[in-house]
Every structure is written in structure tokens, then in C-alpha cells.
């Protein structure tokens, strides 16, 4: 708690899904001076707005969560936007943080930065062993450039920045927009919608064979703040769990938890994405004591319950 007591903190993306949990945990830690730049006031893809942000709110720490992000479909539709917006946001926020003498910059990357065919479990040393999976390569590479910049700035300027790579996040308040959601909220929405309409079939993209790991959003927020407090190196760090579940098993589990009893049909004309994902999380535990706590099935139940209770508001929004 004393670490945060007099710190002035900017949290980009603080009004978003992950950001809302980071904000709650900062408040629990009695951090009183937090500023969240909203996109309508500070479009951080524009240099003048990044400069104005640091002028308006001189700070000690930047936690950069803001990103243009989505599932496989959104990545396929917007590769140019995903690489440009994420690249320029990260580059300018780090550069002007250095110029404005910010004490610490926390950059949130993505495991989409890993090569398409990475030895399981993914270790941070594997990051440069190949090209990312094609559908999300523009996003993954844009994020990975923050790691390069972080390491270069530490070497030349002594600038303190860290780079964290979380697993796919899930939990209450997730993005359930069918145009941009990730796999867990997309499946929850599909199965609950089909059950409500009495449909006996749900179509899911791909073959179901790829595997994924998932990190409960509240665990992710805790990991980010522990790293902010205790980690001061430019070596990248995985944030996640050792979970590895196939998309087929995930779909069947969500169908069971939502009460959908119909058939799951696989649209094999759609892309699978990366073949396998499972993280080695030993660096995070060793460096700053982070270990995820949420049981996966319990986390899914909480996410499903939240969606059931809020879906009418989501539809209106």
C-alpha cells in the first residue's frame, strides 16, 4: 500500500474491461491520484494528444492498457488499423514518458506476439523464434515493438519500463459484441442466445482442435500491479496459468454451463488461429510472486452469470 500512497498514475484503457479491474485494485491499494484518459478527450494515436496528456497530468507511473483489439474475425477485417493504432500509441506513449521523466512505464503486450509454432509451454525466450500466426500477426507485432522500445530505451536512456504478456482474458464485464469479442464471450453469447430461442444447433468457427489458455481478468489486474510494484527489468514476462484446453472442450464446457443441450457444428471453412497455447508462468512467480487464483470453471460460471444479468443492457448499448 505504501508504494502507491503518493504516486500519480495514468492508466490508459482504464475505462475498459481489464482497466476497470486495475482501477479497483489501485483503489484497494489506496492510490488516490489516478487519471484515465478517455478516447473522446485524448486520442492517443495522435502525437499532440499524447504530449497534452503528459502536460495535463504529470505522473510517476503509466500503465498502458489501451489497445485496438478483437477476436480472429476482427483481426482479419482490420489488420491495418490494428498494426497502426497499436504501434503508434505504444511508441509515442513510451517516447514522451521518457521526455516527461516518468519514473516507470508498464506496457501490456500479448501472447499473440509468439511465433505461430511455439514449443509448449511458451517461454519468454521463444518470442523471436518465428513469425506470429497470420490472422493476428499485425496486432501481435505492433505490441511486440513496445518490448523492443523498452529494451532499447533502458539501454540508451536508463528508462524504466516493463513488458507483460497476458493470456486471453475473460470474466464479468468482458466485451460481448459479436463483431469484436474473443472466444469465451462469443461462445457464451451464442449458447445462451440459442437456448433462449429454442435453437438446436450452434455453429462455431474452426475445427475445435486448437488449444488455448485463459486468465481471469481479476487475476490479470493483480499480476499487473504486482509487477508494477516489484519488477524493474526489460525482460518480457508471461502472465497466465498453466491451463491448456481445446476449443472443442471449451465449447462443450460452456454449452453445459449455459444449459444448451443442442448440437455444436464446426465451420471448418473458418480459421483456427494458432494451433496451441500454453504458458510457462515461472518467471512471473519468481520475479514478483504472481500466481493466478481463480479456478477456470468457477470463472466461467461468474462470467456467464454476469452476462445473463446484463445482456439486456448490452443489447441496448
C-alpha positions as CSV (number, residue, x, y, z in Angstrom):
1,X,0.0,0.0,0.0
2,X,2.8,2.4,0.8
3,X,4.2,2.0,-2.7
4,X,1.1,3.7,-4.1
5,X,0.4,6.2,-1.4
6,X,1.7,9.3,-3.1
7,X,2.1,8.0,-6.7
8,X,0.4,9.9,-9.6
9,X,-0.7,7.2,-12.1
10,X,-2.0,7.3,-15.7
11,X,-4.0,4.2,-16.7
12,X,-4.7,4.2,-20.5
13,X,-7.6,2.0,-21.2
14,X,-8.7,2.4,-17.5
15,X,-12.4,2.6,-18.6
16,X,-12.2,-0.7,-20.4
17,X,-12.6,-4.4,-19.4
18,X,-9.2,-5.0,-17.8
19,X,-8.8,-1.4,-16.9
20,X,-11.9,-1.4,-14.7
21,X,-10.3,-4.2,-12.5
22,X,-6.9,-2.4,-12.4
23,X,-8.7,0.7,-11.2
24,X,-10.5,-1.2,-8.4
25,X,-7.2,-2.8,-7.3
26,X,-5.5,0.6,-7.3
27,X,-8.2,2.0,-5.1
28,X,-7.9,-1.0,-2.8
29,X,-4.2,-0.1,-2.5
30,X,-5.2,3.5,-1.6
31,X,-3.8,5.0,-4.7
32,X,-5.6,8.4,-4.8
33,X,-4.1,10.1,-7.8
34,X,-5.2,8.2,-10.9
35,X,-6.0,9.7,-14.3
36,X,-7.8,7.8,-17.0
37,X,-7.6,9.5,-20.5
38,X,-10.8,8.8,-22.3
39,X,-10.6,8.4,-26.1
40,X,-13.1,11.2,-26.7
41,X,-10.6,13.6,-24.9
42,X,-7.3,12.0,-25.8
43,X,-7.0,10.1,-29.0
44,X,-3.6,8.5,-28.2
45,X,-2.9,7.7,-31.9
46,X,-2.3,11.5,-32.3
47,X,1.1,12.9,-31.1
48,X,-0.4,16.2,-30.0
49,X,-2.8,14.4,-27.6
50,X,0.0,12.2,-26.1
51,X,2.0,15.4,-25.4
52,X,-1.1,17.1,-24.0
53,X,-1.8,14.1,-21.7
54,X,1.6,14.3,-20.1
55,X,1.3,18.1,-19.8
56,X,-2.2,17.9,-18.3
57,X,-1.3,15.2,-15.8
58,X,2.4,14.9,-14.8
59,X,2.8,11.4,-13.4
60,X,5.1,8.9,-11.8
61,X,3.8,5.7,-13.5
62,X,2.0,4.9,-16.7
63,X,0.1,1.7,-17.0
64,X,-0.7,1.3,-20.7
65,X,-3.7,-1.0,-21.2
66,X,-5.3,0.8,-24.1
67,X,-5.4,-1.2,-27.4
68,X,-7.4,-1.8,-30.5
69,X,-8.2,-5.5,-30.1
70,X,-10.6,-8.2,-31.1
71,X,-11.0,-11.9,-32.0
72,X,-9.9,-13.6,-35.1
73,X,-12.7,-12.1,-37.2
74,X,-11.9,-8.5,-36.1
75,X,-8.2,-9.2,-36.8
76,X,-8.9,-10.4,-40.3
77,X,-11.1,-7.4,-41.1
78,X,-8.8,-4.7,-39.6
79,X,-5.1,-5.7,-40.0
80,X,-4.0,-2.2,-41.0
81,X,-5.9,-0.4,-38.2
82,X,-4.7,-3.0,-35.6
83,X,-1.0,-2.6,-36.5
84,X,-1.0,1.2,-36.9
85,X,-3.1,2.3,-33.9
86,X,-1.3,-0.1,-31.5
87,X,2.1,0.7,-32.9
88,X,1.9,4.5,-32.8
89,X,0.1,4.5,-29.4
90,X,2.8,2.4,-27.8
91,X,5.7,4.2,-29.5
92,X,4.6,7.7,-28.6
93,X,3.5,7.0,-25.1
94,X,6.9,5.5,-24.3
95,X,8.8,8.2,-26.0
96,X,7.0,11.1,-24.3
97,X,7.0,9.3,-21.0
98,X,10.8,9.3,-21.3
99,X,10.8,13.0,-22.3
100,X,8.5,14.0,-19.4
101,X,10.7,11.9,-17.0
102,X,8.0,9.4,-16.0
103,X,9.5,7.0,-13.4
104,X,8.1,3.8,-14.7
105,X,6.2,2.6,-17.8
106,X,4.2,-0.6,-17.7
107,X,3.4,-1.9,-21.2
108,X,0.9,-4.6,-21.8
109,X,1.7,-6.9,-24.6
110,X,0.0,-10.0,-25.8
111,X,0.8,-13.7,-26.3
112,X,-0.3,-13.2,-29.9
113,X,3.3,-12.0,-30.3
114,X,4.6,-15.5,-30.0
115,X,5.5,-17.5,-33.2
116,X,2.7,-19.5,-34.7
117,X,4.5,-22.7,-34.0
118,X,6.0,-22.2,-30.5
119,X,7.1,-25.1,-28.3
120,X,4.6,-25.7,-25.5
121,X,4.8,-24.3,-22.8
122,X,5.6,-20.9,-24.2
123,X,8.7,-19.5,-22.6
124,X,9.6,-15.8,-22.9
125,X,12.9,-16.8,-24.7
126,X,10.8,-18.2,-27.5
127,X,9.4,-14.8,-28.6
128,X,11.8,-14.4,-31.5
129,X,11.8,-17.9,-32.9
130,X,9.4,-17.3,-35.7
131,X,6.6,-15.3,-37.2
132,X,3.2,-15.0,-35.4
133,X,0.0,-16.7,-36.5
134,X,-1.0,-14.8,-39.6
135,X,-4.5,-13.7,-38.6
136,X,-3.3,-11.8,-35.6
137,X,0.3,-11.0,-36.6
138,X,-0.2,-7.3,-37.2
139,X,-1.6,-6.9,-33.7
140,X,1.0,-9.1,-32.1
141,X,3.9,-7.5,-33.9
142,X,2.7,-4.0,-33.0
143,X,2.6,-4.9,-29.4
144,X,6.0,-6.6,-29.5
145,X,7.6,-3.4,-30.7
146,X,6.9,-2.0,-27.3
147,X,9.3,-4.7,-25.9
148,X,12.0,-3.7,-28.4
149,X,11.5,0.0,-27.5
150,X,11.5,-0.8,-23.8
151,X,14.8,-2.6,-24.0
152,X,16.4,0.0,-26.3
153,X,15.3,2.9,-24.0
154,X,16.6,1.1,-20.9
155,X,20.0,0.5,-22.7
156,X,20.4,4.1,-24.0
157,X,18.5,6.3,-21.5
158,X,18.1,4.2,-18.4
159,X,14.4,4.4,-18.8
160,X,12.5,2.0,-16.5
161,X,9.8,0.2,-18.4
162,X,8.4,-3.4,-18.2
163,X,6.6,-5.6,-20.7
164,X,3.9,-8.1,-19.7
165,X,2.2,-10.6,-21.9
166,X,-1.2,-11.9,-20.5
167,X,-3.1,-14.9,-21.7
168,X,-6.5,-14.4,-23.3
169,X,-8.6,-12.7,-20.6
170,X,-12.1,-13.5,-19.6
171,X,-14.5,-12.6,-16.8
172,X,-17.5,-10.4,-15.9
173,X,-17.7,-7.1,-17.9
174,X,-16.0,-8.7,-20.9
175,X,-16.7,-7.5,-24.5
176,X,-19.7,-9.5,-25.8
177,X,-20.0,-7.6,-29.1
178,X,-20.2,-10.3,-31.8
179,X,-18.1,-8.2,-34.1
180,X,-15.1,-7.9,-31.9
181,X,-15.4,-10.3,-28.9
182,X,-12.9,-13.1,-28.1
183,X,-13.8,-16.7,-27.9
184,X,-15.2,-17.1,-24.4
185,X,-17.7,-14.2,-24.5
186,X,-18.6,-15.1,-28.1
187,X,-19.4,-18.7,-27.1
188,X,-21.4,-17.6,-24.1
189,X,-23.5,-15.3,-26.2
190,X,-24.1,-17.9,-28.8
191,X,-25.1,-20.7,-26.5
192,X,-27.4,-18.5,-24.3
193,X,-28.9,-17.0,-27.4
194,X,-29.6,-20.4,-28.9
195,X,-31.1,-21.7,-25.7
196,X,-33.4,-18.7,-25.4
197,X,-34.6,-19.1,-29.0
198,X,-35.0,-22.9,-28.7
199,X,-32.5,-23.5,-31.4
200,X,-30.9,-27.0,-31.5
201,X,-27.6,-26.1,-33.2
202,X,-24.7,-23.6,-32.6
203,X,-22.1,-23.0,-35.3
204,X,-18.5,-22.4,-34.0
205,X,-15.5,-21.4,-36.1
206,X,-12.7,-23.8,-37.0
207,X,-12.2,-27.4,-36.2
208,X,-12.2,-27.2,-32.4
209,X,-8.7,-28.7,-32.3
210,X,-6.6,-25.7,-31.3
211,X,-5.8,-25.2,-27.6
212,X,-5.9,-22.1,-25.6
213,X,-5.2,-20.9,-22.0
214,X,-7.2,-18.3,-20.2
215,X,-6.6,-15.8,-17.4
216,X,-9.4,-14.5,-15.2
217,X,-9.4,-10.7,-15.5
218,X,-9.1,-10.0,-11.8
219,X,-6.0,-12.2,-11.6
220,X,-4.6,-10.3,-14.6
221,X,-5.1,-7.0,-12.8
222,X,-3.4,-8.3,-9.7
223,X,-0.4,-9.5,-11.7
224,X,-0.1,-6.1,-13.4
225,X,0.0,-4.3,-10.1
226,X,2.4,-6.7,-8.5
227,X,4.8,-6.3,-11.5
228,X,4.4,-2.5,-11.2
229,X,5.4,-2.7,-7.6
230,X,8.2,-5.2,-7.7
231,X,9.6,-5.8,-11.3
232,X,12.1,-3.5,-12.9
233,X,13.7,-5.3,-15.8
234,X,13.0,-5.2,-19.6
235,X,12.8,-8.9,-20.0
236,X,9.3,-9.8,-21.1
237,X,7.0,-11.7,-18.6
238,X,4.1,-14.1,-19.3
239,X,1.0,-13.5,-17.1
240,X,-1.2,-16.5,-17.1
241,X,-1.9,-20.0,-15.9
242,X,-0.7,-23.5,-17.0
243,X,-4.2,-24.2,-18.4
244,X,-4.4,-25.7,-21.9
245,X,-7.9,-26.6,-23.2
246,X,-9.0,-27.3,-26.7
247,X,-11.6,-25.1,-28.3
248,X,-13.8,-28.2,-28.7
249,X,-13.7,-28.9,-24.9
250,X,-14.2,-25.2,-24.1
251,X,-17.3,-25.1,-26.3
252,X,-18.7,-28.2,-24.7
253,X,-18.0,-26.9,-21.2
254,X,-19.7,-23.5,-21.9
255,X,-22.6,-25.4,-23.5
256,X,-23.0,-27.4,-20.3
257,X,-22.7,-24.4,-18.0
258,X,-25.2,-22.4,-20.0
259,X,-27.7,-25.3,-20.2
260,X,-27.6,-25.6,-24.0
261,X,-28.3,-29.2,-25.0
262,X,-28.2,-29.0,-28.8
263,X,-25.6,-29.8,-31.3
264,X,-22.3,-27.9,-31.9
265,X,-21.4,-27.7,-35.6
266,X,-17.9,-26.8,-36.6
267,X,-17.4,-24.4,-39.6
268,X,-14.1,-25.7,-40.9
269,X,-14.0,-23.1,-43.6
270,X,-13.1,-20.5,-40.9
271,X,-9.6,-20.2,-39.5
272,X,-8.4,-21.9,-36.4
273,X,-5.8,-19.4,-35.4
274,X,-2.6,-20.5,-33.5
275,X,-2.5,-24.4,-33.1
276,X,-1.6,-24.5,-29.4
277,X,-1.2,-22.2,-26.5
278,X,0.1,-22.9,-23.0
279,X,2.3,-20.6,-21.0
280,X,5.3,-21.2,-18.8
281,X,4.5,-18.8,-15.9
282,X,7.6,-19.4,-13.7
283,X,9.2,-16.0,-14.4
284,X,6.2,-14.1,-13.1
285,X,6.1,-16.2,-9.9
286,X,9.8,-16.0,-9.4
287,X,10.2,-12.3,-10.1
288,X,7.2,-10.8,-8.4
289,X,5.2,-13.6,-6.8
290,X,2.3,-13.7,-9.2
291,X,0.2,-16.9,-9.3
292,X,-3.3,-16.9,-10.7
293,X,-6.0,-17.9,-8.2
294,X,-9.3,-18.3,-10.0
295,X,-10.5,-21.8,-10.8
296,X,-11.3,-21.9,-14.6
297,X,-14.8,-23.4,-14.3
298,X,-15.7,-21.0,-11.4
299,X,-14.5,-18.1,-13.5
300,X,-16.7,-19.2,-16.4
301,X,-19.7,-19.5,-14.1
302,X,-19.2,-15.9,-12.9
303,X,-18.8,-14.7,-16.4
304,X,-22.0,-16.5,-17.6
305,X,-23.9,-15.2,-14.6
306,X,-22.8,-11.6,-15.3
307,X,-23.8,-11.9,-19.0
308,X,-27.3,-13.3,-18.0
309,X,-27.8,-10.3,-15.7
310,X,-26.6,-7.7,-18.0
311,X,-27.3,-8.8,-21.6
312,X,-30.4,-6.5,-22.0
313,X,-28.2,-3.5,-21.2
314,X,-25.5,-4.8,-23.5
315,X,-28.0,-5.1,-26.4
316,X,-29.4,-1.6,-25.8
317,X,-25.8,-0.2,-25.7
